[in-house]
Amino acid sequence: MNGIYILLTILLYFGILLLVARLTGRHSDNDAFFRGNRRSPWYIVSFGMIGASLSGVTFVSVPGMVRGIDMTYMQTCFGFFIGYLIIAHVLLPLYYRLNLTSIYTYLGDRIGRHAYKTGASFFLLSKIIGAAARLYLVCLILQHYVFDAFHIPFAATVIGIVLLIWLYTRRSGIRTIVWTDSLQTLCLLLALGLILYEVSGQLNLDFPGLVHAIRENEHSRIFVFDDWHSKQNFFKQFFSGIFITIVMTGLDQDMMQKNLSCKNLREAQKNMYCYGISFVPVNFLFLSLGILLLLFASQLNIPLPAAGDEILPLFAAEGHLGFAVLIFFTIGIIAAAFSSADSALTALTTSFCIDIAGISQLSGKEAEKRRKLVHFCISVLFIGFILLFKAVNNKSVIDAIYTIASYTYGPLLGLFAFGLFTPMRPRDRFVPYIAIASPLLCYAIDRLVFTSTGYQFGYEMLMFNGFLTFMGLTCLSIKTKNYGNTQCRICSK
């Protein structure tokens, strides 16, 4: 019976999204799809980006983290905030000054055509893997609690969900997503609030009792300063958080595309401030929910699943917290999944069309026709990656996403850092080889160090990866007579 309620909730929710898409999709063109005609209100963008960043992974994985690593994920979240400030004051001014649609165009102007294609290609690879991992988790939960009962295969579930996302993004892209993401963020936060309220009620805790229970719990530890070998060491987590934000937001076409749809730089920066500030308390609430769920399970002697990702779905979907939580959990996880996947699909389409296919050189109708074809093909590719991720993943999904980012976003970090902070120009034709060699070398070093010393790299591998790319570009650099003009045009205010 619960499966039927969840299915009806999904259909109703999708109907609302389709209505929003219809209202925002009138008189759409490629500029509306790629940049929202630069008319998006900054506060709508900021609110919607919360849902896009959190995704279904945060909704499910972060509460489940507490059992294994306590609340130490907050150390990474503190680093996130510093990363958002760097984006607001270093990257956004550059993107707006150059009037970019795809942020990787900068690499072509600053370094060369091969660097431009390399940056865009690494984004496409990084984004489709990360977005597939996020949506995979949601598909897995829905399959287990809903579609298995109807004997629907997992592949059909994935195809159906991606098809729904394709339907409401195919006309106006980012102009629609700015508004649907805001709706989905609202649903996600309401779901979180209701679940917290219901769990605290089941535990008979008022607000002071709630605070005391979380603070005194054995899993309430946030900071780790004493163990350098631990992946949860503060300095590793904090600085990794800064660089994860820079690459997964500031160097990510998906997240920057929303910012570039704001009217001007000032509004885009206000969006980044509000979004960055809100990210810390929202994640703290998710971690607090994890502690409360562990207390609830202990009180009722409920056996917990081995995977942390399955703890919240166990309580919500099996009715331990009541019918209202079942409905809002469904809305929350679908909202989180859709808000992440729809913007990823749009950003992948934008990057491929502009950076790889070069549709800006085509006529208006031909360019729009090509964009629609690319959008559909990437949706199909998306399905393939989700099925592939299901076949190979055996880790916490949020950990898998950050691990993948350490290897695939590292070259992007090195390329942009080199372009922004050095007066050198590398031999452009060798840039792809450096970008490919760097993550491979990182993996080899990680294995060698672990075998020799027992030390295992965590998310700090991202910084090391970017550093290797930066040094490789430095070794290949030459000075050119016209570089001074290039620097003035691109990097000066």
Secondary structure, DSSP 8 states (H G I E B T S, - for coil): -HHHHHHHHHHHHHHHHHHHHHHH-TT--HHHHHHGGG-B-HHHHHHHHHHHHHHHHHHHHHHHHHHHHTTTHHHHHHHHHHHHHHIIIIIHHHHHHTT-SSTTHHHHHHT-HHHHHHHHHHHHHHHHHHHHHHHHHHHHHHHHHTGGGGT--HHHHHHHHHHHHHHHHTTTTHHHHHHHHHHHHHHHHHHHHHHHHHHHHHTT--HHHHHHHHHHSTT------S-TTSTT-HHHHHHHHHHHHIIIIIT-HHHHHHHTTBSSHHHHHHHHHHHHHHHHHHHHHHHHHHHHHHHHHHHHT----SSGGGHHHHHHHTTTT-HHHHHHHHHHHHHHHHHHHHHHHHHHHHHIIIIIS-GGGS-HHHHHHHHHHHHHHHHHHHHHHHHHHHHH--S-HHHHHHHHHHHHTHHHHHHHHHHHH-S-EE-GGGHHHHHHHHHHHHHHHHHHHHHHHS----TTHHHHHHHHHHHHHHHTEE--TTHHHHHHHHT--
